[in-house]
Structure formats: C-alpha cells, structure tokens
Amino acid sequence: MGRFADWFGGRSVTALVDRARQKLANGKLDEAARVVEAGLERYPTSSGLLDLRLSIRRARAHKTMRRLEQRIEMNGDPIAYEELIRLYQELELPDEARRMAETFVSEHPQRDAPHLILGEMLLECFLDDLQARHGHRAQEHLLQAANLNGLAVRPRLLLAEFYFCIDARKSLALMQESLERMAADTGSMEAAFAVMAEVADAKAEEKLDGLLERIEVDGRLRRDPGDWPLSNRHRSSSELDESAADKVVRKLIDKDAVDEVVLLRRDGSVATHASPLGVRGEVKPTDEAPEPSYDESAGTLLGSPISHKEPEDGFVDVVRTVSGKVLPQAREFDMGKLSRCTIRSRQGNVVVGKVGNVIVGVRGASAREPARMWERVAHALESVTGRSAS
C-alpha cells in the first residue's frame, strides 16, 4: 500500500512524469520503469510517459548496442549490421538506423539485404515527407535488392506499393507480372493482386521524374498508402476529432494554460484556432506570412512571432511558416526530423510541433517554460487524436 501511495501520491500525468524522471536521473531504472508502467495504465496515450518508457528501453539496450557495434568494427559482420539496425528501429532512433543502413550498403554492396533495408527506410521517408529525392533513392535500392535476389518477394511488394501511391501505372503493371509469377498461389496476396489489376496499365505513358516532382510540389500522394491492401499504415494512422478538439483548446484557454492554440491540417488549412476571443474555424492562407530568422546554434527562431496584421491571423501565419518551411528545411539539409520548433521573443514564446496527423502551434507568455507549455497542450490533445505527440 505504501508503494502504491508513493507512485500515485500525485495522480496527474505531470506528477508521474516528474517522479519517473527523478528516479531515472538517479540511475534507478527498475523503479522508474514501474512508475511509468503504472502511469500508463491510467494514461495510456501520455507522450511524457511513453517518452520515458522509450528512454528506459534505450538505457537497458546500451550494452547490446555496444556489443553489436564491436562485432561490426572487428569484421563488418552482416548479421550484426541487421541486428543493430533493427534494434535502432525498435528504439525509435531512425537517424542512427539510416546511417547504419547507409554504411551497411557501402560495406556490402553485393548483398540484397542492405539495399532492401535502406530502400524500405527511404520509402518510409518519402511517404512521410514527399521529397522526390527520397522516392528516387527508395526505388533505386529496392530495384537493386530485387535484382540481387531474383526470388525475393519483399522488395517487389514495396516497389508495387510505391508505384501504387504515386500512380506509376506502367511500372506497377511490370511489378504485378513479376509478383504473379512468384507468389500467385499465396492467399494473402489476393487483395493486392486485385488492386494492381484495377490500377496497372502496361500501355500507360509514364515519366517517374515528373510524377515525383509533381507530388513534392502538390504536397500529396496520388493514392493514400493506407489504401494499399498489404499496408499496416492505416492501422496506426490517427485522425483529429475536430469538434472534440474545439472543446479541448477552449478549455486550455479558459484555464489560462496558453494564450493561443492553432491546429493545422496537412494542407495548411486551419482545423481549430482558439484565443481569448473565442474558437473559430478556417482562416485562409496568406502570402504575407512573416519570415522569422533561424538561429542554427540555438535551434530556435528569433524575432517577433506576431505580424503587423490582426494578431490571430499573424499567429496562424507563423505556424504555417514553421511547418511549411522550417521543419521541411531541416530534412532538406539532412539535419534529421525536427519534431518541434521553439520561438522566443519579448512578446511571448511559441512552440510548433505535431500531434497525431495535425500541426499544433501554441503561444504563451514569455514567463512560461515552452517545454512545459507544449507538454500540457500535447497531453490534452492526445485524447482527441488517439496518437502521441512528437
């Protein structure tokens, strides 16, 4: 009973996160893990608790990672490469996994496995950020994996998914023909073959460069990856309940937790926008969005986050600028995936990040700690997106 009271003396997510962080900082991994797991029974979508669980898993996996690294350093063991990359992925370390996959390809270019691993990673990057260069490289490595292993179904399935999503009908027809020869009797392939038969066209005119460039410019795929029958992405996707989000952000404003909240859909339109003036819907995009300066050494944007237009429209423009220019630019320069951006100024602090399938911008007084402000808003929104914050 005493231990239970120790865990839940403070029942809020913040109290549980603080308690687990303290135990983790003191090197008490097992105790921190117990606090986190008990907290997740009450708050299963809490990003703070889920992040701590991940930190604990990473700490416990450190010895294993070091052992695999030593095997790679000694003799370039291909199995060690595969195990380490898989471990990085399980521990949600995508940049480390991709760097290791790049090294794996360079060290073992005649093996199909490294090309398949890197190709699948690049395909995931393309489906996430729609950068044409990621699409080109994904195709290149998946084709190489297929050519090196004439019996491998996996790279051909990934290529078929890629062609389906970008509407490369002629390439899809070629991949359908190859897969039908290899896996025609596999029951699990029936739905995929049906979709390919409906979409593929061996006589279609097709320029892959043009398809990928248009997708990058338009900011959307020709088909949703969740519509591919063998994809598991639709199972993990989350959609914002916009009517419920209105109530959540209104409550945050009423409690004076933040001064303003904006939720943007992927196309940049406003899903929800709350301020002391109320909650309103769509705000039309503007070409006059402010261009905040970026301090690379500090990792923050400097300058006023509010334009000289109406305050609400100005904040929407800032969130659009950060989500549409700053976050993608970090990927363009291979800085990794920038999950959140903090803007500091005399007028207040702004944090822009992603919760589920929406971009969230939060503005508060300069006295508020941006990380804490973001945590509070993210925890509240998780309940209406069904997904943790990034």
MINUVEX-197604 format. One line per field, with one value per residue (C-alpha): residue number from 1; x, y, z. Coordinates in steps of 0.05 Angstrom, whole numbers, plus 5000, padded with zeros to 4 digits. Layout:
nr = NUM ...
px = X ...
py = Y ...
pz = Z ...
***
This chain:
nr = 1 2 3 4 5 6 7 8 9 10 11 12 13 14 15 16 17 18 19 20 21 22 23 24 25 26 27 28 29 30 31 32 33 34 35 36 37 38 39 40 41 42 43 44 45 46 47 48 49 50 51 52 53 54 55 56 57 58 59 60 61 62 63 64 65 66 67 68 69 70 71 72 73 74 75 76 77 78 79 80 81 82 83 84 85 86 87 88 89 90 91 92 93 94 95 96 97 98 99 100 101 102 103 104 105 106 107 108 109 110 111 112 113 114 115 116 117 118 119 120 121 122 123 124 125 126 127 128 129 130 131 132 133 134 135 136 137 138 139 140 141 142 143 144 145 146 147 148 149 150 151 152 153 154 155 156 157 158 159 160 161 162 163 164 165 166 167 168 169 170 171 172 173 174 175 176 177 178 179 180 181 182 183 184 185 186 187 188 189 190 191 192 193 194 195 196 197 198 199 200 201 202 203 204 205 206 207 208 209 210 211 212 213 214 215 216 217 218 219 220 221 222 223 224 225 226 227 228 229 230 231 232 233 234 235 236 237 238 239 240 241 242 243 244 245 246 247 248 249 250 251 252 253 254 255 256 257 258 259 260 261 262 263 264 265 266 267 268 269 270 271 272 273 274 275 276 277 278 279 280 281 282 283 284 285 286 287 288 289 290 291 292 293 294 295 296 297 298 299 300 301 302 303 304 305 306 307 308 309 310 311 312 313 314 315 316 317 318 319 320 321 322 323 324 325 326 327 328 329 330 331 332 333 334 335 336 337 338 339 340 341 342 343 344 345 346 347 348 349 350 351 352 353 354 355 356 357 358 359 360 361 362 363 364 365 366 367 368 369 370 371 372 373 374 375 376 377 378 379 380 381 382 383 384 385 386 387 388 389 390
px = 5000 5058 5090 5024 5016 5087 5071 5005 5014 5007 4958 4967 5009 5058 5068 5080 5129 5167 5172 5196 5247 5276 5285 5315 5364 5386 5400 5341 5318 5273 5237 5228 5201 5150 5126 5120 5082 5035 5023 5009 4954 4918 4943 4959 4969 5012 5071 5112 5105 5115 5178 5204 5189 5230 5287 5288 5288 5346 5386 5375 5395 5461 5504 5472 5484 5557 5567 5538 5580 5643 5625 5617 5682 5720 5697 5638 5591 5528 5485 5508 5490 5420 5410 5436 5393 5332 5348 5355 5287 5255 5284 5257 5326 5312 5372 5420 5386 5390 5463 5479 5440 5479 5544 5517 5504 5573 5607 5566 5540 5532 5484 5410 5393 5426 5393 5325 5334 5355 5304 5247 5272 5276 5206 5180 5215 5183 5113 5123 5156 5141 5212 5225 5298 5276 5228 5283 5332 5280 5265 5339 5355 5293 5307 5378 5353 5305 5360 5409 5357 5312 5268 5256 5183 5192 5228 5179 5120 5149 5161 5089 5065 5109 5083 5011 5018 5049 5004 5061 5014 5063 5115 5060 5040 5111 5115 5047 5071 5134 5096 5044 5099 5130 5071 5009 4985 4993 4925 4948 4965 4895 4874 4939 4932 4861 4883 4941 4895 4849 4904 4961 4965 5023 5008 5007 5056 5097 5154 5175 5213 5152 5107 5153 5166 5091 5077 5131 5103 5030 5046 5002 5006 4962 4935 4934 4985 4930 4892 4947 4919 4984 5000 4995 4996 4921 4922 4970 4941 4903 4853 4836 4766 4758 4694 4726 4790 4750 4728 4799 4833 4777 4788 4863 4849 4798 4847 4899 4946 4963 4945 4931 4928 4926 4916 4932 4914 4967 4945 4956 4883 4860 4825 4819 4841 4829 4847 4814 4769 4739 4745 4739 4748 4781 4829 4850 4925 4963 5024 5046 5070 5127 5197 5227 5302 5332 5389 5422 5467 5410 5359 5307 5274 5286 5244 5172 5124 5067 5060 5031 4965 4909 4941 4902 4919 4991 4998 4967 5018 5075 5052 5045 5115 5147 5110 5117 5188 5230 5212 5219 5284 5315 5301 5328 5395 5396 5390 5343 5269 5256 5197 5186 5209 5211 5205 5225 5212 5194 5121 5119 5140 5114 5122 5103 5102 5060 5006 4976 4961 4959 5009 4999 5022 5020 5032 5042 5073 5149 5149 5121 5171 5159 5172 5121 5071 5078 5071 5006 4975 5001 4974 4906 4903 4925 4856 4824 4876 4889 4964 5024 5058 5125
py = 5000 5046 5035 5047 5112 5131 5120 5156 5209 5257 5228 5277 5260 5315 5289 5218 5242 5284 5225 5177 5228 5236 5161 5155 5212 5175 5112 5073 5043 4989 5037 5088 5034 5013 5085 5093 5027 5042 5112 5085 5041 5106 5150 5102 5158 5204 5227 5243 5173 5140 5181 5159 5086 5094 5126 5068 5017 5054 5055 4980 4966 5004 4942 4904 4962 4967 4892 4895 4956 4919 4860 4908 4943 4877 4842 4880 4824 4830 4796 4847 4903 4875 4865 4934 4969 4930 4950 5023 5020 4987 5041 5095 5120 5130 5174 5123 5066 5101 5120 5048 5024 5071 5042 4971 4985 5014 4956 4901 4928 4858 4833 4845 4854 4923 4950 4924 4954 5022 5022 5009 5065 5113 5093 5109 5177 5191 5172 5218 5279 5270 5291 5269 5251 5202 5170 5163 5132 5085 5058 5053 5010 4967 4952 4934 4887 4854 4846 4816 4765 4741 4702 4759 4780 4835 4887 4876 4886 4951 4974 4957 4998 5056 5054 5048 5110 5154 5127 5097 5051 5023 5006 4975 4930 4904 4891 4857 4810 4793 4781 4737 4691 4688 4688 4673 4618 4659 4673 4735 4767 4763 4833 4863 4829 4854 4926 4921 4893 4952 5006 4978 4995 4967 5016 5079 5135 5148 5194 5177 5242 5283 5243 5251 5325 5339 5302 5342 5408 5389 5361 5299 5229 5206 5150 5141 5089 5063 5040 4991 4923 4899 4964 4969 5045 5052 5015 5064 5127 5176 5229 5291 5295 5369 5380 5350 5389 5454 5437 5417 5481 5524 5493 5506 5579 5585 5555 5606 5549 5583 5647 5617 5550 5534 5466 5459 5403 5376 5423 5483 5498 5513 5457 5495 5562 5586 5651 5693 5719 5651 5589 5596 5553 5564 5621 5628 5620 5684 5701 5751 5702 5730 5702 5691 5685 5618 5612 5545 5544 5553 5513 5568 5621 5692 5754 5773 5715 5764 5802 5872 5844 5821 5781 5717 5717 5733 5672 5626 5652 5637 5566 5557 5586 5539 5477 5493 5520 5510 5437 5413 5452 5413 5349 5380 5393 5323 5351 5295 5300 5364 5346 5412 5484 5537 5611 5660 5735 5791 5784 5711 5640 5597 5522 5487 5411 5352 5314 5256 5280 5355 5411 5446 5517 5542 5613 5635 5688 5694 5674 5605 5549 5528 5454 5451 5492 5443 5382 5408 5422 5357 5315 5347 5337 5264 5245 5271 5247 5178 5190 5214 5279 5286
pz = 5000 5017 4949 4913 4951 4932 4858 4858 4912 4854 4803 4746 4685 4702 4773 4748 4694 4745 4793 4739 4713 4782 4791 4722 4737 4800 4759 4788 4722 4751 4797 4741 4696 4749 4757 4682 4671 4728 4700 4630 4658 4676 4619 4560 4508 4551 4508 4571 4599 4531 4521 4588 4573 4510 4548 4597 4540 4507 4572 4581 4509 4513 4526 4469 4421 4442 4432 4362 4345 4366 4320 4262 4278 4282 4218 4187 4207 4163 4215 4267 4219 4211 4286 4304 4251 4276 4348 4329 4295 4356 4400 4353 4331 4257 4242 4273 4237 4170 4179 4196 4136 4090 4119 4110 4036 4025 4061 4029 3962 3931 3985 3976 4050 4059 3996 4019 4089 4064 4008 4057 4102 4044 4022 4092 4088 4020 4043 4103 4073 3998 3979 3907 3922 3975 3925 3873 3922 3951 3881 3865 3926 3922 3849 3868 3922 3873 3821 3871 3895 3839 3889 3938 3943 3994 3952 3895 3942 3967 3896 3879 3939 3917 3845 3871 3914 3860 3804 3763 3726 3675 3728 3771 3713 3707 3782 3781 3727 3766 3831 3798 3774 3843 3891 3850 3898 3962 3991 4028 3961 3932 3953 3928 3860 3855 3868 3819 3765 3774 3772 3730 3656 3615 3559 3601 3586 3648 3669 3740 3749 3732 3778 3838 3826 3820 3884 3920 3894 3908 3977 3968 3940 3884 3929 4004 4028 4075 4013 3995 4018 4049 4085 4160 4159 4163 4229 4260 4229 4272 4252 4292 4320 4304 4342 4404 4393 4396 4467 4488 4464 4492 4560 4556 4541 4597 4647 4624 4606 4540 4503 4435 4400 4326 4294 4220 4173 4126 4070 4116 4128 4199 4236 4302 4327 4398 4433 4487 4432 4422 4377 4303 4242 4174 4164 4091 4077 4062 4021 4073 4126 4167 4156 4225 4228 4250 4299 4280 4340 4389 4350 4358 4316 4337 4329 4340 4326 4310 4245 4238 4215 4261 4318 4305 4230 4247 4292 4241 4190 4238 4249 4173 4162 4213 4190 4116 4113 4175 4191 4119 4111 4168 4129 4065 4097 4128 4198 4217 4231 4271 4314 4349 4340 4395 4380 4435 4435 4483 4464 4486 4469 4413 4403 4337 4332 4311 4349 4311 4240 4254 4264 4330 4346 4418 4442 4514 4557 4558 4631 4613 4601 4528 4541 4598 4557 4499 4545 4574 4507 4476 4533 4526 4450 4452 4476 4412 4362 4391 4380 4419 4406 4372
***
